[in-house]
Amino acid sequence: MYKFLNLILGTSDVPTYMAGLVFALIGLAFYFKSKVAKRNKQSAATPYRFSWKFFTQDNLVEMAFSLLAIFLALRFSVEYAGVEVTMIYSFVIGFSLPKFIGWLYSIQGKARK
């Protein structure tokens, strides 16, 4: 089981990895909070008052892929960035990775036009 966890989590021990994941989720919460704050209340496509149901339906795919990307960024932090998992690194990954993914998709969308 130790070898399996080492392969899944990399060189980080489980408590460090889990704490990093918590800080990454906090960063992700800040990202979605900024997204909610920028919403257009006057749009017919969105409710005037905040709705958890609408928020979840509207962002479910982005949340799922953001969580997957955060897991990969934490797991491969040493290999691609040469950085051990720290709490500040995890928070920054959680906050900025969804923006980076969106930017990559916008580049891909422009290439198809």
Secondary structure, 3 states (H helix, E strand, C coil): CHHHHHHHHCCCCHHHHHHHHHHHHHHHHHHHHHHHHCCCCCCCCCCCCCCHHHHHHHHHHHHHHHHHHHHHHHHCHHHHHCCCCCHHHHHHHHHHHHHHHHHHHHHHHHHCC
